[in-house]
Amino acid sequence: SAPTAYSQRQTLEEDAPELLERLQEDQADVALLVPL
C-alpha cells in the first residue's frame, strides 16, 4: 500500500521515487496502481 496526501507535488517528488525503489528491490515485473 502506498497512501498519498493527495498532493501532486508530493506524489511526484516523494511517493513515486520511494515506490519505484521498493518495486526495484522486490524485482517486480508489474505494478498495478489504482487511483483513489
PQR file with spaces between the fields and no chain letter, atoms N, CA, C, O and H, PARSE charges and radii, in Angstrom:
ATOM       1  N    SER     1       0.844   -1.176    0.000 -0.4000 1.5000
ATOM       2  CA   SER     1       0.000    0.000    0.000 -0.0000 2.0000
ATOM       3  C    SER     1       0.887    1.235    0.000  0.5500 1.7000
ATOM       4  O    SER     1       1.915    1.273    0.677 -0.5500 1.4000
ATOM       5  N    ALA     2       0.485    2.239   -0.759 -0.4000 1.5000
ATOM       6  CA   ALA     2       1.252    3.475   -0.843 -0.0000 2.0000
ATOM       7  C    ALA     2       0.317    4.674   -0.765  0.5500 1.7000
ATOM       8  O    ALA     2       0.011    5.289   -1.786 -0.5500 1.4000
ATOM       9  H    ALA     2      -0.350    2.208   -1.309  0.4000 1.0000
ATOM      10  N    PRO     3      -0.137    5.009    0.436 -0.5600 1.5000
ATOM      11  CA   PRO     3      -1.055    6.143    0.553  0.2800 2.0000
ATOM      12  C    PRO     3      -0.344    7.454    0.230  0.5500 1.7000
ATOM      13  O    PRO     3       0.865    7.583    0.424 -0.5500 1.4000
ATOM      14  N    THR     4      -1.099    8.408   -0.257 -0.4000 1.5000
ATOM      15  CA   THR     4      -0.543    9.732   -0.531 -0.0000 2.0000
ATOM      16  C    THR     4      -1.373   10.785    0.190  0.5500 1.7000
ATOM      17  O    THR     4      -2.440   10.490    0.729 -0.5500 1.4000
ATOM      18  H    THR     4      -2.081    8.303   -0.415  0.4000 1.0000
ATOM      19  N    ALA     5      -0.878   11.998    0.192 -0.4000 1.5000
ATOM      20  CA   ALA     5      -1.575   13.114    0.834 -0.0000 2.0000
ATOM      21  C    ALA     5      -2.398   13.891   -0.188  0.5500 1.7000
ATOM      22  O    ALA     5      -2.762   15.040    0.061 -0.5500 1.4000
ATOM      23  H    ALA     5      -0.012   12.238   -0.246  0.4000 1.0000
ATOM      24  N    TYR     6      -2.697   13.283   -1.330 -0.4000 1.5000
ATOM      25  CA   TYR     6      -3.481   13.922   -2.393 -0.0000 2.0000
ATOM      26  C    TYR     6      -2.794   15.163   -2.946  0.5500 1.7000
ATOM      27  O    TYR     6      -3.456   16.060   -3.467 -0.5500 1.4000
ATOM      28  H    TYR     6      -2.401   12.350   -1.533  0.4000 1.0000
ATOM      29  N    SER     7      -1.486   15.217   -2.835 -0.4000 1.5000
ATOM      30  CA   SER     7      -0.702   16.335   -3.353 -0.0000 2.0000
ATOM      31  C    SER     7       0.088   15.844   -4.562  0.5500 1.7000
ATOM      32  O    SER     7       0.887   14.915   -4.446 -0.5500 1.4000
ATOM      33  H    SER     7      -0.948   14.488   -2.412  0.4000 1.0000
ATOM      34  N    GLN     8      -0.131   16.464   -5.723 -0.4000 1.5000
ATOM      35  CA   GLN     8       0.583   16.040   -6.927 -0.0000 2.0000
ATOM      36  C    GLN     8       2.085   16.229   -6.750  0.5500 1.7000
ATOM      37  O    GLN     8       2.868   15.365   -7.147 -0.5500 1.4000
ATOM      38  H    GLN     8      -0.780   17.219   -5.817  0.4000 1.0000
ATOM      39  N    ARG     9       2.496   17.349   -6.159 -0.4000 1.5000
ATOM      40  CA   ARG     9       3.920   17.599   -5.937 -0.0000 2.0000
ATOM      41  C    ARG     9       4.532   16.518   -5.063  0.5500 1.7000
ATOM      42  O    ARG     9       5.584   15.969   -5.392 -0.5500 1.4000
ATOM      43  H    ARG     9       1.860   18.051   -5.837  0.4000 1.0000
ATOM      44  N    GLN    10       3.878   16.210   -3.949 -0.4000 1.5000
ATOM      45  CA   GLN    10       4.408   15.202   -3.035 -0.0000 2.0000
ATOM      46  C    GLN    10       4.442   13.831   -3.707  0.5500 1.7000
ATOM      47  O    GLN    10       5.391   13.069   -3.525 -0.5500 1.4000
ATOM      48  H    GLN    10       3.024   16.656   -3.682  0.4000 1.0000
ATOM      49  N    THR    11       3.413   13.522   -4.476 -0.4000 1.5000
ATOM      50  CA   THR    11       3.375   12.234   -5.165 -0.0000 2.0000
ATOM      51  C    THR    11       4.545   12.116   -6.130  0.5500 1.7000
ATOM      52  O    THR    11       5.229   11.093   -6.151 -0.5500 1.4000
ATOM      53  H    THR    11       2.642   14.140   -4.625  0.4000 1.0000
ATOM      54  N    LEU    12       4.785   13.158   -6.932 -0.4000 1.5000
ATOM      55  CA   LEU    12       5.856   13.114   -7.926 -0.0000 2.0000
ATOM      56  C    LEU    12       7.243   13.156   -7.300  0.5500 1.7000
ATOM      57  O    LEU    12       8.145   12.449   -7.750 -0.5500 1.4000
ATOM      58  H    LEU    12       4.229   13.990   -6.915  0.4000 1.0000
ATOM      59  N    GLU    13       7.424   13.969   -6.273 -0.4000 1.5000
ATOM      60  CA   GLU    13       8.750   14.190   -5.713 -0.0000 2.0000
ATOM      61  C    GLU    13       9.123   13.219   -4.603  0.5500 1.7000
ATOM      62  O    GLU    13      10.309   12.970   -4.385 -0.5500 1.4000
ATOM      63  H    GLU    13       6.692   14.543   -5.907  0.4000 1.0000
ATOM      64  N    GLU    14       8.148   12.665   -3.897 -0.4000 1.5000
ATOM      65  CA   GLU    14       8.452   11.823   -2.744 -0.0000 2.0000
ATOM      66  C    GLU    14       7.907   10.404   -2.878  0.5500 1.7000
ATOM      67  O    GLU    14       8.655    9.432   -2.768 -0.5500 1.4000
ATOM      68  H    GLU    14       7.185   12.866   -4.074  0.4000 1.0000
ATOM      69  N    ASP    15       6.603   10.290   -3.115 -0.4000 1.5000
ATOM      70  CA   ASP    15       5.967    8.971   -3.093 -0.0000 2.0000
ATOM      71  C    ASP    15       6.389    8.091   -4.272  0.5500 1.7000
ATOM      72  O    ASP    15       6.708    6.917   -4.086 -0.5500 1.4000
ATOM      73  H    ASP    15       5.995   11.080   -3.205  0.4000 1.0000
ATOM      74  N    ALA    16       6.392    8.652   -5.479 -0.4000 1.5000
ATOM      75  CA   ALA    16       6.719    7.859   -6.665 -0.0000 2.0000
ATOM      76  C    ALA    16       8.152    7.317   -6.625  0.5500 1.7000
ATOM      77  O    ALA    16       8.350    6.135   -6.906 -0.5500 1.4000
ATOM      78  H    ALA    16       6.134    9.606   -5.630  0.4000 1.0000
ATOM      79  N    PRO    17       9.158    8.132   -6.289 -0.5600 1.5000
ATOM      80  CA   PRO    17      10.513    7.586   -6.216  0.2800 2.0000
ATOM      81  C    PRO    17      10.643    6.475   -5.161  0.5500 1.7000
ATOM      82  O    PRO    17      11.353    5.493   -5.380 -0.5500 1.4000
ATOM      83  N    GLU    18       9.966    6.630   -4.031 -0.4000 1.5000
ATOM      84  CA   GLU    18      10.012    5.592   -2.997 -0.0000 2.0000
ATOM      85  C    GLU    18       9.353    4.310   -3.491  0.5500 1.7000
ATOM      86  O    GLU    18       9.867    3.214   -3.269 -0.5500 1.4000
ATOM      87  H    GLU    18       9.390    7.427   -3.854  0.4000 1.0000
ATOM      88  N    LEU    19       8.225    4.451   -4.154 -0.4000 1.5000
ATOM      89  CA   LEU    19       7.525    3.286   -4.689 -0.0000 2.0000
ATOM      90  C    LEU    19       8.384    2.582   -5.734  0.5500 1.7000
ATOM      91  O    LEU    19       8.466    1.354   -5.737 -0.5500 1.4000
ATOM      92  H    LEU    19       7.808    5.342   -4.335  0.4000 1.0000
ATOM      93  N    LEU    20       9.022    3.340   -6.619 -0.4000 1.5000
ATOM      94  CA   LEU    20       9.901    2.755   -7.630 -0.0000 2.0000
ATOM      95  C    LEU    20      11.044    1.996   -6.969  0.5500 1.7000
ATOM      96  O    LEU    20      11.390    0.896   -7.401 -0.5500 1.4000
ATOM      97  H    LEU    20       8.955    4.338   -6.617  0.4000 1.0000
ATOM      98  N    GLU    21      11.628    2.567   -5.934 -0.4000 1.5000
ATOM      99  CA   GLU    21      12.722    1.901   -5.221 -0.0000 2.0000
ATOM     100  C    GLU    21      12.255    0.572   -4.628  0.5500 1.7000
ATOM     101  O    GLU    21      12.963   -0.431   -4.724 -0.5500 1.4000
ATOM     102  H    GLU    21      11.347    3.460   -5.582  0.4000 1.0000
ATOM     103  N    ARG    22      11.080    0.557   -4.022 -0.4000 1.5000
ATOM     104  CA   ARG    22      10.534   -0.680   -3.445 -0.0000 2.0000
ATOM     105  C    ARG    22      10.310   -1.736   -4.520  0.5500 1.7000
ATOM     106  O    ARG    22      10.629   -2.909   -4.326 -0.5500 1.4000
ATOM     107  H    ARG    22      10.505    1.372   -3.944  0.4000 1.0000
ATOM     108  N    LEU    23       9.756   -1.308   -5.662 -0.4000 1.5000
ATOM     109  CA   LEU    23       9.494   -2.247   -6.756 -0.0000 2.0000
ATOM     110  C    LEU    23      10.797   -2.822   -7.299  0.5500 1.7000
ATOM     111  O    LEU    23      10.874   -4.016   -7.588 -0.5500 1.4000
ATOM     112  H    LEU    23       9.496   -0.355   -5.819  0.4000 1.0000
ATOM     113  N    GLN    24      11.814   -1.990   -7.438 -0.4000 1.5000
ATOM     114  CA   GLN    24      13.100   -2.465   -7.935 -0.0000 2.0000
ATOM     115  C    GLN    24      13.754   -3.416   -6.936  0.5500 1.7000
ATOM     116  O    GLN    24      14.342   -4.418   -7.343 -0.5500 1.4000
ATOM     117  H    GLN    24      11.751   -1.020   -7.204  0.4000 1.0000
ATOM     118  N    GLU    25      13.665   -3.126   -5.650 -0.4000 1.5000
ATOM     119  CA   GLU    25      14.217   -4.018   -4.628 -0.0000 2.0000
ATOM     120  C    GLU    25      13.553   -5.383   -4.673  0.5500 1.7000
ATOM     121  O    GLU    25      14.207   -6.409   -4.485 -0.5500 1.4000
ATOM     122  H    GLU    25      13.188   -2.312   -5.320  0.4000 1.0000
ATOM     123  N    ASP    26      12.238   -5.390   -4.924 -0.4000 1.5000
ATOM     124  CA   ASP    26      11.481   -6.643   -4.987 -0.0000 2.0000
ATOM     125  C    ASP    26      11.583   -7.314   -6.351  0.5500 1.7000
ATOM     126  O    ASP    26      11.039   -8.400   -6.551 -0.5500 1.4000
ATOM     127  H    ASP    26      11.706   -4.556   -5.076  0.4000 1.0000
ATOM     128  N    GLN    27      12.275   -6.677   -7.287 -0.4000 1.5000
ATOM     129  CA   GLN    27      12.404   -7.178   -8.658 -0.0000 2.0000
ATOM     130  C    GLN    27      11.036   -7.485   -9.260  0.5500 1.7000
ATOM     131  O    GLN    27      10.840   -8.518   -9.900 -0.5500 1.4000
ATOM     132  H    GLN    27      12.717   -5.795   -7.125  0.4000 1.0000
ATOM     133  N    ALA    28      10.104   -6.575   -9.045 -0.4000 1.5000
ATOM     134  CA   ALA    28       8.738   -6.739   -9.550 -0.0000 2.0000
ATOM     135  C    ALA    28       8.719   -6.596  -11.069  0.5500 1.7000
ATOM     136  O    ALA    28       9.441   -5.777  -11.637 -0.5500 1.4000
ATOM     137  H    ALA    28      10.263   -5.736   -8.525  0.4000 1.0000
ATOM     138  N    ASP    29       7.893   -7.396  -11.708 -0.4000 1.5000
ATOM     139  CA   ASP    29       7.713   -7.318  -13.158 -0.0000 2.0000
ATOM     140  C    ASP    29       6.585   -6.365  -13.523  0.5500 1.7000
ATOM     141  O    ASP    29       6.598   -5.759  -14.594 -0.5500 1.4000
ATOM     142  H    ASP    29       7.307   -8.062  -11.246  0.4000 1.0000
ATOM     143  N    VAL    30       5.607   -6.236  -12.629 -0.4000 1.5000
ATOM     144  CA   VAL    30       4.421   -5.432  -12.910 -0.0000 2.0000
ATOM     145  C    VAL    30       3.985   -4.724  -11.636  0.5500 1.7000
ATOM     146  O    VAL    30       4.103   -5.265  -10.537 -0.5500 1.4000
ATOM     147  H    VAL    30       5.597   -6.728  -11.759  0.4000 1.0000
ATOM     148  N    ALA    31       3.479   -3.506  -11.800 -0.4000 1.5000
ATOM     149  CA   ALA    31       2.874   -2.778  -10.683 -0.0000 2.0000
ATOM     150  C    ALA    31       1.503   -2.293  -11.135  0.5500 1.7000
ATOM     151  O    ALA    31       1.378   -1.662  -12.185 -0.5500 1.4000
ATOM     152  H    ALA    31       3.383   -3.066  -12.693  0.4000 1.0000
ATOM     153  N    LEU    32       0.503   -2.579  -10.363 -0.4000 1.5000
ATOM     154  CA   LEU    32      -0.856   -2.134  -10.659 -0.0000 2.0000
ATOM     155  C    LEU    32      -1.171   -0.980   -9.718  0.5500 1.7000
ATOM     156  O    LEU    32      -1.311   -1.174   -8.511 -0.5500 1.4000
ATOM     157  H    LEU    32       0.604   -3.092   -9.510  0.4000 1.0000
ATOM     158  N    LEU    33      -1.283    0.216  -10.272 -0.4000 1.5000
ATOM     159  CA   LEU    33      -1.545    1.413   -9.476 -0.0000 2.0000
ATOM     160  C    LEU    33      -2.984    1.837   -9.701  0.5500 1.7000
ATOM     161  O    LEU    33      -3.407    2.040  -10.839 -0.5500 1.4000
ATOM     162  H    LEU    33      -1.170    0.374  -11.253  0.4000 1.0000
ATOM     163  N    VAL    34      -3.736    1.970   -8.619 -0.4000 1.5000
ATOM     164  CA   VAL    34      -5.157    2.300   -8.703 -0.0000 2.0000
ATOM     165  C    VAL    34      -5.388    3.634   -8.001  0.5500 1.7000
ATOM     166  O    VAL    34      -5.128    3.748   -6.803 -0.5500 1.4000
ATOM     167  H    VAL    34      -3.393    1.805   -7.695  0.4000 1.0000
ATOM     168  N    PRO    35      -5.871    4.643   -8.722 -0.5600 1.5000
ATOM     169  CA   PRO    35      -6.122    5.938   -8.088  0.2800 2.0000
ATOM     170  C    PRO    35      -7.338    5.867   -7.172  0.5500 1.7000
ATOM     171  O    PRO    35      -8.239    5.052   -7.373 -0.5500 1.4000
ATOM     172  N    LEU    36      -7.347    6.719   -6.181 -0.4000 1.5000
ATOM     173  CA   LEU    36      -8.490    6.789   -5.270 -0.0000 2.0000
ATOM     174  C    LEU    36      -9.588    7.616   -5.867  0.5500 1.7000
ATOM     175  O    LEU    36     -10.636    7.791   -5.246 -0.5500 1.4000
ATOM     176  H    LEU    36      -6.615    7.380   -6.018  0.4000 1.0000
